[in-house]
Amino acid sequence: MDLIRILFAILLPPLGVFLQVGIGGAFWLNILLTLLGYIPGIVHAVWIIAKR
């Protein structure tokens, strides 16, 4: 299941974070990072998924 979340995190980072933690602080931070730059959003999403 983590592989699917990581694929979602690469394609659409907030979706990967949402699938891992739901709507919370990490989700909104990931949306902000994705809006500021796509790569920071991906890095944050993969980090959140790998951490849990």
C-alpha positions as CSV (number, residue, x, y, z in Angstrom):
1,M,0.0,0.0,0.0
2,D,2.9,2.4,0.6
3,L,4.0,2.0,-3.0
4,I,0.6,3.2,-4.2
5,R,0.8,6.2,-1.8
6,I,4.3,7.1,-3.0
7,L,3.1,6.9,-6.6
8,F,0.2,9.3,-5.7
9,A,2.8,11.5,-3.9
10,I,4.8,11.8,-7.0
11,L,1.9,12.5,-9.3
12,L,-0.2,14.7,-6.9
13,P,1.6,15.2,-3.5
14,P,-1.3,16.4,-1.4
15,L,-3.3,13.3,-2.4
16,G,-0.5,11.0,-1.1
17,V,-0.4,12.9,2.2
18,F,-4.2,12.9,2.5
19,L,-4.2,9.1,2.1
20,Q,-1.6,8.8,4.8
21,V,-2.8,11.2,7.5
22,G,-6.1,12.7,6.4
23,I,-6.9,16.4,6.6
24,G,-4.6,17.9,9.1
25,G,-1.6,20.1,9.5
26,A,0.7,18.0,7.3
27,F,-1.9,18.0,4.5
28,W,-2.3,21.8,4.5
29,L,1.5,22.2,4.7
30,N,1.9,19.9,1.7
31,I,-0.6,22.0,-0.3
32,L,1.4,25.1,0.5
33,L,4.7,23.5,-0.4
34,T,3.2,22.1,-3.7
35,L,1.9,25.6,-4.6
36,L,5.3,27.1,-3.9
37,G,7.1,24.5,-5.9
38,Y,6.2,21.0,-7.1
39,I,9.5,19.4,-5.9
40,P,9.2,20.5,-2.3
41,G,5.7,19.1,-2.2
42,I,6.9,15.8,-3.5
43,V,9.8,15.6,-1.0
44,H,7.5,16.4,1.9
45,A,4.8,13.9,0.8
46,V,7.4,11.1,0.4
47,W,8.9,12.0,3.8
48,I,5.5,11.9,5.5
49,I,4.7,8.5,3.9
50,A,8.1,7.0,4.7
51,K,8.0,8.3,8.3
52,R,4.8,6.5,9.3
